[in-house]
Amino acid sequence: MIIPFFCQSKATQRETSQAVGIGTRLIPTLGAEDYFQPGQRIFISESDATEIEHLGTIQSVATDSITVGLATEAAKAVAAKLWTPEDVFEWPVGAEAAVRRMHHTGVGVIRSLGGDAYATRLQTPYEIEHVRFDNLTDDRFEQLSAWFEQQAGGGLEEFTYVNAAREVWRVRLDAPTLEWSRNPRDLIAVEFQLQLLNEASYS
């Protein structure tokens, strides 16, 4: 299990110089020292952008390889894509995050002028991840709010969500509002919902 995070866009983009086996943390890529540095989050995919994986953070950099924090879960062919994310929001550590997944059927209820209610399918079914952070400081709450406003466009823009199980999802906010309240300790609890668009997809 990992601490989840959000990210968007790509910064450094390179390719592997050799095929990458399953269960390895050593990733061969030419000129690694010129492009990567320890501490950066790193992703890998096949050359056609399929089989996307998050490999944790870069632990060390050599001339022609990097060592990552999380081992590959699937083998990759030579010239697999490597990249670091451009914009990242790290989930707060120790903020007591709670996550639950919900299934939305896509059915809505519409009332006629006469008051009768009719159920109709408004959209295709989809999955929602409901997230709650407890005990955020004012600074961390402002950072979260700013990230959603600037990177997520208040709900207009898609972004990438890596969950605790290392699943990589392309998502958007399901509602353009953050629900929040202040507790007796003067810390903030905030809730929001993510619409899960595509798994193993990067935005």
Secondary structure as the mmCIF struct_conf table of DSSP 4:
data_model
#
loop_
_struct_conf.conf_type_id
_struct_conf.id
_struct_conf.beg_label_comp_id
_struct_conf.beg_label_asym_id
_struct_conf.beg_label_seq_id
_struct_conf.end_label_comp_id
_struct_conf.end_label_asym_id
_struct_conf.end_label_seq_id
STRN STRN1 PHE A 5 GLU A 15
BEND BEND1 SER A 17 GLN A 18
STRN STRN2 VAL A 20 VAL A 20
TURN_TY1_P TURN_TY1_P1 ILE A 22 GLY A 23
STRN STRN3 LEU A 26 PRO A 28
TURN_TY1_P TURN_TY1_P2 LEU A 30 GLY A 31
HELX_RH_AL_P HELX_RH_AL_P1 ALA A 32 TYR A 35
TURN_TY1_P TURN_TY1_P3 PRO A 38 GLY A 39
STRN STRN4 ARG A 41 SER A 45
TURN_TY1_P TURN_TY1_P4 SER A 47 ASP A 48
BEND BEND2 ALA A 49 ALA A 49
BEND BEND3 GLU A 51 GLU A 51
STRN STRN5 GLU A 53 VAL A 61
BEND BEND4 THR A 63 ASP A 64
STRN STRN6 SER A 65 VAL A 68
BEND BEND5 GLY A 69 LEU A 70
BEND BEND6 GLU A 73 ALA A 74
STRN STRN7 LYS A 76 LYS A 76
TURN_TY1_P TURN_TY1_P5 VAL A 78 ALA A 79
STRN STRN8 LYS A 81 GLU A 90
HELX_LH_PP_P HELX_LH_PP_P1 TRP A 91 PRO A 92
TURN_TY1_P TURN_TY1_P6 VAL A 93 GLY A 94
BEND BEND7 ALA A 95 ALA A 95
STRN STRN9 ALA A 98 HIS A 104
STRN STRN10 VAL A 107 ARG A 111
TURN_TY1_P TURN_TY1_P7 LEU A 113 GLY A 114
BEND BEND8 GLY A 115 GLY A 115
STRN STRN11 ALA A 117 ARG A 121
BEND BEND9 GLN A 123 GLN A 123
STRN STRN12 TYR A 126 LEU A 136
HELX_RH_AL_P HELX_RH_AL_P2 ASP A 138 GLN A 150
TURN_TY1_P TURN_TY1_P8 GLN A 151 GLN A 151
BEND BEND10 ALA A 152 ALA A 152
HELX_RH_3T_P HELX_RH_3T_P1 GLY A 153 GLY A 155
TURN_TY1_P TURN_TY1_P9 LEU A 156 LEU A 156
BEND BEND11 GLU A 157 GLU A 157
STRN STRN13 PHE A 159 VAL A 162
TURN_TY1_P TURN_TY1_P10 ALA A 164 ALA A 165
STRN STRN14 VAL A 168 LEU A 173
BEND BEND12 ASP A 174 PRO A 176
STRN STRN15 GLU A 179 ARG A 182
TURN_TY1_P TURN_TY1_P11 PRO A 184 ARG A 185
BEND BEND13 ASP A 186 ASP A 186
STRN STRN16 ILE A 188 GLU A 199
TURN_TY1_P TURN_TY1_P12 ALA A 200 ALA A 200
#
